[in-house]
């Protein structure tokens, strides 16, 4: 991933545009989720996502990025991240992570979720638990962004949570969250694990993509010959959840969540606050 030269702090007007990009990103992923049914190809899921962006008159921030050929990344079962859509047919019970985004008036949204093809009833208890644990880790990180003082508080919180609540799962360290704004990937790097560096201070106007990835086994990874698709070394299944989140003078707001993060942050006693003008 390529980061720009500086941490970008957004004005209230820019945060309002970021929110529009975030809402569109949510619509893109909703279309992908609805298209990801048994018997569908991953290319058909990608086409459903692209149709939403086209209809909105917006642009994809994934398609063409460093040569990536599609609008969303679709990672199936042992694939962790950056899976390329194609002729693979989805089967009932597959564990699928879909990662996508959109650009609105020069500002980016980025989000990801994991689902069971055919619904939770078609999935194994282990896959459901893995996805739920990853989603919870994401919200733990978002809560740390809301309440913390340093960007490193996010990784500390995620690492501590996984070690305490799901020690049997692997926490992927090679791929991290990031700043987001006029580029999809910007400083600061947002680790999903505890590190010695304190990192930069959390400041008003900062927007971050927080995205932990967990595996059912080893956290070691392999990148396939397509130079994109990342899989677990031991073939265990993987999950990826992500939201783009803004910190502003009034609090925190989850840009890519329709409710601004209200449901996800409620267990932490945090009420998200929309930026002025959104």
N, C-alpha and C positions, 0 to 999 in steps of 0.2 A: 504494500500500500504506500502511496506517495502523499506526504504531508506538505502543506504550503509553508511559508516562511515565518508565520506569526500566529499568535492566538487572536482570533477575531471576536470582538465584542460588539453585539448588535444593539442598535437603537430600538426604541419601542416600535417605530414604523417598520423596521426590518424584521423584528420578531413577528409582527402581524403577517408579513409575507412568508416567513418561515412556517407559521401556522397553516397558511394556505397550502404550502408544499407538503406539510405533514398530513393534512387532511386528505389531500389527493393521494399521497402514498398509502394511507389507510384504505382508500377506495380501490387502489390498484391491487393491494394484497387481499382484500375481500373478494375481488373478482377471481383472483388466482385460487383462493381457498374453495370457492364455489365450483370452479372448473376441475379441481383435483379430485376426481371421482374414479372409482374402479373402471378400468378400461380406457381411460384417457391417456394420451401421451403427454410427456412433459412439454413438448413443443406446443400442444394445444392449450396447456395451462399458461404458457408464456404468451400465446396469442391473445388470450382473454385479458391478461394484464395489460398488454400493449394497446388493446382497443380502448381501454379506459383513459390512458394517457393521450391517445390520439383524439378522442372525443373531447377531452378537456382543452385541447390546443396547447398542451404542455410538452415537455421533453423528458425522455428517459435519461437518468444519470448513470445507468448501468450499461446500456447498449453502446458499444464502441469504446467503453472505458478500458484503456490499455489493451484494446482488441477484443474485449468480451463481446460475444455475438448475440446476446439476448437481453430482454428487459428485466427478467428476474433470474436469480440463481435458484435452482431447485435441487436440493441435496436429499437423496433417498437412502434410508437405513444406515449403512455404515459411512455414508458420505457426510462430512461435517459441515462443509461450506463450499461455495463457489461451484456447485454442480451446474453443468451446462445443459439446458433443455434440448431435447432431441426426440428420437423415436422410441425411447423407453416407455413401456406401457405400465401405468400404475396399477398395483394390485391391492385388493382389500387387505388391510392390516399393515401396509407399508407405513413406516414412520418418515414423514417428509418435512423438511425445513425449507421455507420459501423466504427469500430475502430480496427486497426491491426498494425502489425509490422513484422520485420524480423531481423535476426542476420547475419552479414557478417564478417568473420574473427574476431569474438569476440566482435564486436561493433553493437549497436542496433539502429533501426529506429522505430518510433512510430508516427502514424498519424490517423486522423479521419475526416469524413465528414458526412453531412446529405443530403438526397435526397428524392424526391417524386417518389414512385413506379409508373411507367407509364409516367413519365415526368411531368414537371411543369403544363402542360395543364390538368393533372388529379388531381392536388392538389387544396386545398382551398387557397384563398388569405392569410388567417391567417397563414397557415403552411409555405407558401413560405416566408412571411414576417419574421416569426420566424427563419427560417433557414438563411435567408439573414442577419438578425440582429446578429445572433450568429457568422456567418462567419466574419462579419465586426468587431465584438468585438475581435475576434482572431487576426485580422490584426492590430487593435489598440494596442493590447498587444505586438505583434511582433515589431511594430514601436517603442513602448516604450523601448523594449529591445535594439533596434538599437541605440536609441538616449539618453537613460537614463544612470544613474550612479549606481543605486541600483536595485536589483531584485524586491523590493517592488514597484518600479515605474510601473511595469507591471500591478499588481493588481489595483493600484491607477488609471491607465489610463482606464482599462476595466470597473471598477466600475463607474468612472465619465462618461464614454461614454454611458453606459447603462442607468444610471440615467437621462442623458440629452436627449438621442435619442430614448430610448425605455423604459420609466418608467413603462409601463404597464406590462412588462415582469419580470419574476422571475429570479434572478441570483443565481444559485446553489453554496453554499459555502462548502458543505461537501467534495467535490472532487476537487482536485487541479492539476495543472501542476507540473512538476518535472524536476530535472536534468536527463540527459540520456547520456550513453556512454558504458562502459563495463558491465553495468547493465541497465535494462530498467527503473528502478526507483532508483534514486540517489538524494542526496542533490544537490541544495537546493529545498525546497518546493516552488512552484510558485503559490501564491494565485491569485484568480480571483476577489478579492475585496480589498477595502482599509482596512488596519489594522494599529495598532499603531507601530508595529515593522518595522524598516527600512530594515531589512534583509541584506544579504551580498552584497558587491560591485560587480558590473558587471565587469568581467575581460576577457581578451583575452584568448581564448581556452575553454570558458564556452559553454556548449550545454544544451539547455532547450527544454522541450516539453511544449508548451503553448496551453491550451485547455479549454476555457470557455464552460459552459453549461447553456442554458437558457430555461425557460419554459413559456408556454402561460398563466400560472396562478401562483399559489403559488410555492415558491422555496423549500418548505418542501418536504422531500423524505421518502420513505419506501423501505427497502430491503426485497425482497420476500423470501419465504421458501427455495429456492435453495441456499441461502446465497451469491448470485451473482447479480441477476437482481435488479436494482434500478429503482423505478418508482416514479412518482409524487404523492404526498399524495392526491391531489384533482382530479386526473385523467386527468389533462391537458396535452397537448402534449409537447414534449421536443426536443431540438436540441443540438448537440455536434460537435464542429469543433476543429481540432488539427493539428499542425505542429511541427516538430523537427527543431530547429533553432540553428545555431552556431554563436558566436561572435569571431572575430579574429582581428589581427592587421589591416587588410585592411577594416574592416566593419562587415557587417552581411550577412549571407547566409542561406536561408531556405533549409535545407537538404532534406526534403521530397517533395518539390515542383520542378517539372521538370525545370521550368524557374528560380529557385533559389529565387523565391518570387518577381520577377520583377513586374508582373501585380498587385499583392496584395499590394505592398508597393508604387507603383507609386502615388496613391492619397495623400500620406504623404510626397511626395518629396524626398523619400529615394530610392537610387539605390543600390541594393544588389551587393556585390562583392564576387566572388568565392575565397575560400582560396587557397593559393599557392599549386600547384600540383593537383588540382581537375579539 
